[in-house]
């Protein structure tokens, strides 16, 4: 696990949230787990490709997703419409895109695939165990869990 | 309504814009920004192939292009559009903004690059820059 790179995802997500949602963003905790935390109602999953590969999963409860989407869309969101799902996907895409830009500029080639948004019911079960960095980021709309699994080909 | 360009706002024909992004949220946001400018008509495409056919059909004045999309991604889409129309005015808008990718997009024919998240002011400045560059270029020849 490339911890040096993984931490960039946490910092970039925090910075992106700060830019989009407001200044009161706080990284509450960072810990290593044997597998990702899939307890959230809504998950944005982004696959990473290249010299370092893996997955980033951003998970949150429904209230947090609706609050964030409402802020991003500039209008109240009361249910998980396709536009709300898309706003959560794009939030993840912006955060991870920022991280991989830093990583590429520092010499490691990493690409990303378009995000996929899932609800708890449709989320993949993680029978395999992947060492994962799990960070909790606090926003005014509730907590966001960031799960990063990254392996290096080198 | 905000004025985008004196020349454009006064023009008889509106400024036409094609928004290309696989994210319906981004298309929604960019359309809202474009709608806040005077005399602009925006259309949308959700992927690279759709963008190429819509570009051919509409010949828009400006294209706003994402990079990370399923299927044909943004840089290759720009390359194909600019090969068929070297005068195409494409502004890349992406969160993936490392030096090599920006250079690749500009080499493919994009006129400028904005990092997501984009603000209305950044978008207005970029469009203005591209339009101004084009009119200076024409005046110089």
Interface residues (C-beta under 8 A of the other chain):
Chain A: X16 X19 X20 X72 X73 X82 X83 X86 X87 X89 X90 X93 X94 X95 X96 X97 X98 X100 X101 X102 X103 X104 X105 X112 X113 X114
Chain B: X22 X23 X24 X25 X26 X28 X29 X68 X69 X70 X94 X95 X96 X97 X98 X99 X100 X101 X116 X117
